Amino acid sequence: MITTDSIREIQDKGYCVLSAHLPLRVIDDCRDSFWPVLLAHLKAHGHEPNRGSHRHFLPMRHRATRRSSFLTLTY
């Protein structure tokens, strides 16, 4: 997908999927790290969605690392 198509998709849908942009291992690691945080948040606040029906804003604490351009969750 070229850049103008990505911009158009964001304008039309409000988001854009960047397929094959990150290695699958990174995506898996992020999901594995985030899942317990999400479950704990939903356990405490699941009955009170704050972004519409079944939608939750979840504040994330993070810090940049020197070893990587990715952010590391700190919980």
Backbone bond lengths (Angstrom), bond angles and torsions (degrees), N, CA, C in turn:
res aa  C-N    CA-C-N  psi(-1)  N-CA   C-N-CA  omega(-1)  CA-C   N-CA-C  phi
1 M - - - 1.459 - - 1.533 107.29 -
2 I 1.296 116.19 130.60 1.459 118.69 178.55 1.517 110.56 -83.23
3 T 1.300 116.13 165.31 1.461 121.62 -173.43 1.520 112.62 -57.15
4 T 1.327 117.88 -44.31 1.472 119.61 -178.64 1.526 110.94 -63.55
5 D 1.337 117.85 -34.27 1.466 120.14 176.30 1.527 110.85 -66.10
6 S 1.325 116.86 -39.75 1.469 121.01 178.33 1.523 110.76 -63.75
7 I 1.312 116.40 -42.79 1.478 120.64 178.76 1.524 109.94 -63.88
8 R 1.315 116.75 -42.33 1.469 120.76 179.15 1.527 110.61 -63.48
9 E 1.336 116.76 -40.70 1.462 120.59 178.49 1.528 111.04 -62.98
10 I 1.326 117.59 -41.23 1.464 121.11 176.58 1.522 110.28 -62.07
11 Q 1.317 117.14 -43.46 1.464 120.75 -179.84 1.523 111.19 -65.29
12 D 1.338 117.40 -38.91 1.467 121.42 -177.57 1.530 113.14 -77.56
13 K 1.349 116.19 -44.80 1.463 120.75 -173.21 1.519 114.12 -102.68
14 G 1.329 116.87 -22.49 1.449 120.45 -175.17 1.519 112.63 91.84
15 Y 1.326 117.36 -0.36 1.462 122.55 176.85 1.526 108.83 -156.73
16 C 1.308 115.63 168.34 1.460 121.91 178.05 1.523 107.87 -143.32
17 V 1.325 116.99 132.93 1.455 121.67 176.87 1.523 108.43 -93.33
18 L 1.321 116.03 121.68 1.462 121.50 178.27 1.529 107.91 -96.16
19 S 1.313 116.66 85.10 1.458 121.81 -177.14 1.518 111.26 -63.06
20 A 1.319 115.41 137.92 1.465 123.27 176.77 1.524 112.41 57.09
21 H 1.330 117.22 29.17 1.461 121.16 -179.72 1.524 111.94 -84.20
22 L 1.333 116.61 -32.14 1.460 122.11 179.04 1.526 109.06 -119.42
23 P 1.314 117.30 149.89 1.468 119.70 175.36 1.535 110.29 -61.96
24 L 1.323 116.97 142.52 1.464 121.09 -178.90 1.525 111.71 -57.75
25 R 1.322 118.72 -34.73 1.469 121.38 179.92 1.528 110.79 -61.42
26 V 1.326 117.46 -37.85 1.465 121.35 178.81 1.525 109.68 -66.35
27 I 1.315 116.57 -43.57 1.467 120.81 178.99 1.526 110.23 -62.71
28 D 1.339 116.71 -44.43 1.464 120.51 178.21 1.526 111.54 -61.95
29 D 1.324 117.57 -43.44 1.464 121.43 178.86 1.529 111.76 -62.40
30 C 1.325 116.56 -41.51 1.475 120.60 177.79 1.519 110.78 -63.06
31 R 1.333 116.42 -45.77 1.463 120.05 179.31 1.524 110.58 -61.72
32 D 1.333 117.23 -45.85 1.463 120.49 -178.85 1.522 111.89 -62.90
33 S 1.317 117.63 -36.10 1.468 121.45 179.11 1.526 111.99 -74.91
34 F 1.327 116.40 -37.08 1.459 120.37 -175.03 1.528 112.88 -80.72
35 W 1.323 117.95 -29.61 1.466 121.54 -173.09 1.532 113.01 -54.04
36 P 1.342 120.87 -49.15 1.466 119.13 179.33 1.527 113.10 -64.25
37 V 1.322 116.95 -32.92 1.468 120.99 177.46 1.531 109.34 -65.18
38 L 1.329 116.33 -45.50 1.466 120.66 178.95 1.525 111.00 -62.61
39 L 1.317 117.52 -46.25 1.470 120.04 -179.56 1.523 111.73 -61.13
40 A 1.327 117.50 -40.43 1.466 120.41 178.38 1.527 110.64 -64.77
41 H 1.332 116.83 -41.11 1.463 120.37 178.79 1.527 110.53 -64.22
42 L 1.332 116.77 -44.36 1.464 120.06 -179.33 1.527 111.25 -66.86
43 K 1.330 117.01 -34.88 1.461 119.59 177.18 1.525 110.85 -62.98
44 A 1.335 116.24 -39.95 1.462 120.63 -178.57 1.520 113.07 -82.27
45 H 1.340 117.85 -32.24 1.465 120.88 -171.43 1.527 114.07 -130.81
46 G 1.319 117.72 10.32 1.462 121.00 -175.89 1.514 114.58 -60.04
47 H 1.309 116.64 -26.01 1.464 121.57 -179.04 1.530 112.04 -82.18
48 E 1.329 117.59 -4.74 1.463 120.72 -176.94 1.537 111.11 -131.43
49 P 1.343 117.59 70.88 1.464 119.20 178.48 1.522 110.35 -59.24
50 N 1.323 116.99 140.77 1.462 120.01 -175.54 1.526 113.11 -114.90
51 R 1.336 117.57 9.95 1.463 121.26 178.00 1.524 111.62 -135.42
52 G 1.331 116.22 24.30 1.458 120.74 -177.59 1.523 109.50 111.97
53 S 1.305 116.09 -178.85 1.453 121.89 -176.59 1.536 110.89 -60.70
54 H 1.323 116.13 122.15 1.464 123.63 178.45 1.533 113.29 59.94
55 R 1.310 117.61 26.13 1.472 122.06 179.12 1.525 108.39 -123.66
56 H 1.317 115.83 133.94 1.459 121.35 -175.38 1.520 110.56 -132.43
57 F 1.316 115.92 132.36 1.458 120.62 166.59 1.510 106.51 -86.81
58 L 1.303 116.90 131.45 1.446 121.56 -179.17 1.519 108.51 -122.79
59 P 1.340 118.19 109.15 1.463 119.31 179.65 1.527 109.47 -63.68
60 M 1.313 116.03 135.79 1.458 121.71 -176.85 1.520 109.83 -117.80
61 R 1.318 116.01 125.62 1.458 120.42 171.26 1.520 106.53 -91.10
62 H 1.298 116.35 136.27 1.460 119.15 -179.36 1.526 109.79 -150.70
63 R 1.295 114.60 166.26 1.451 120.57 174.12 1.525 107.95 -143.90
64 A 1.294 115.86 144.01 1.461 119.92 177.02 1.518 108.91 -77.04
65 T 1.299 116.65 145.09 1.458 120.47 176.67 1.516 109.65 -107.99
66 R 1.307 116.31 154.41 1.461 120.55 177.91 1.521 111.11 -80.42
67 R 1.314 117.05 -25.30 1.465 121.25 -176.74 1.517 112.13 -76.90
68 S 1.305 117.52 -18.30 1.453 120.07 -169.57 1.516 110.58 -147.03
69 S 1.309 115.88 157.34 1.453 120.13 174.49 1.522 111.05 -86.72
70 F 1.349 117.65 -4.11 1.461 122.16 179.48 1.524 109.86 -86.85
71 L 1.290 115.71 160.26 1.462 121.25 177.83 1.523 109.62 -92.56
72 T 1.309 116.43 145.80 1.451 122.23 179.64 1.519 108.07 -108.83
73 L 1.325 116.34 126.13 1.462 120.62 176.08 1.511 109.05 -70.82
74 T 1.317 116.61 139.70 1.463 120.10 177.73 1.519 108.89 -124.46
75 Y 1.306 116.34 95.64 1.465 122.60 176.50 1.496 109.23 -124.04
